[in-house]
Amino acid sequence: MTDLLLAATHHLLFFGLVSMLVTQSVLLSRPIDASALKRLSGVDRGYGMVAVLLLIVGFSRVFHGIKGYDFYMHNPWFHAKVGAFLLAGILSIWPTIRFLRWRKALKADPAFVPGEAEVAGLRRIVRFELLLIAVIFVCAAAMARYGGF
């Protein structure tokens, strides 16, 4: 039962993570106003929390799941999946920093609006994170079916 609960929680968190990235992408595709800035900050905060929970639950599956530690440690697809996740996490630092700065600038000046070039850059980063999510899905499918190349 533990393995089922861990797997279900892992999948639900992952879909939550995807939905937050899609939300960020959509918000960054529209004109940015005070309301959008506040939503971006909130969604990004949720994204961070879900990412941390996803790592905790994911590694709980490694140590407490039915497949066991050896399956994961000797599976190159698992390592590729974790690598893609970590790269997405590292990339997400830049948008988080920008959203925090925008929020601070908005508090100082209620008419603050970020520049279009900056918004476009963040939009590209978020969309690249979504591409990495697709890589993670492929690696997860391969990982479940093949122990190696």
N, C-alpha and C positions, 0 to 999 in steps of 0.2 A: 504494500500500500504506500510505503514511503516513496518508492521510486515513481509511482503514478502521480502522487501529489507534487513531487519535485518537478517532474516533466511537465505537468499541466501548468504549474506556476511559472516555470521557465518560459513556456510558449506564450502564455498570456502577457508576461512582462515584455517579451520580445515584440509582440504585436503592439503593445502600448508604446514602446520605444519608436517603432515605425510610425505610428500615428502622430507622435509628437514631432518627428522630423518632417513628416508631410505637412503638418500644420505650420511649422516654421517656414518651409519652402513656399507655401501658399501666402503666408503673411508677408514674406519678403518679395513676393511677386506683385504686390499691390502698393499703392502709395502709403508711405509710413507716416502715421500721425500719432498723437499722444496715446490714443487707445491701442493702436497696433503695437507701440513700444511696450506698453504695460503687458499686453498679451504675450508678446515675444519673451519678455523677462519671466513671466509665470510659466510658460510652456518650457522654457529652457531650464528653469529650476526643477520642474517635474521630470524633464529628460535626464538631468543629472541624478536625481533620486532613483529613478527607474533603472538607470544604467548601473548604479551601485548595487541595487537589489538583484539585478540580473546577474552580475558577477558573483554575488554571494550564493544565489540559488544554483547557478551554473556549476560553480566549484563544489557545492554541496552534492550535486549529482555525481561529480567525479569521485568523491570520497564515500558517499552513502548510497549511490544508485546501484542498480542491479548489474550494470556492465562492469563496474569496478575500475579501480585506478589504472591497472595495467592496460585495459582496453584503450583508455584515453591517452595515456602517456606514450603508447606505441602506435598511435594513429596519426599519420601526417595530416589528415584532413582536420583533426581537432586542433592541431597547432596552427594550421592556416586560418581556421575559423577564429581562434583566439587572437591571432595576429591582426586579422581584418578588424575585429572588434576593438582592439587596442589602438589601431591606426585611426578608426572613426572617433574613438574617445579623445585621442590627442588632437585631431582636427577640430573637435567640438570646443576646445579651449578658446580658440580665437573668437568664434561667435559669442561665447559666454562673456568674454572680456568686453567685447563691443557692446553687447546688450546692457551690461552693467554701466558702462560709460555713458551710453545713450540715456539710460534711466536717470543717472546723476545729472547729465546735461539738461534733461527735461525738468528736473526739480529746480534747477537754477534758472532756467528760461522756459516757461510754458509754451513758447512758440518754437522750441527747438525741433528741427527736422534733420535727420542725417542725410549726408550727400548721396546722390544716386550711385556714384561709383563705389562707395563703401557698401551700400546695400547690395549692389550687384555682386561684389566680391563675396559677401557673406552668403548670398543666394547660391553661388557656385560651390562654396564649401559645403553647404547643407546638402546640395544635390549630389556632390561627390560622396558624402556620408551615406546617402541613400543607395548609391551604387555599391558601396562597400557592404551595405546591408544585404543587397542581392547576392554578393559574393558569399556572405555568411550563410545565407539560405542554401546555396549550392553546396558549400562545404559541409553543412549539417546533413544534407541528404546523402552526400558521398560518405561522410563519416559513419552514418548509421548502416550503410550497405557494404562498405569496403574497409578492411583493416589497414590497407596500404595501397600503394600505387599498382 
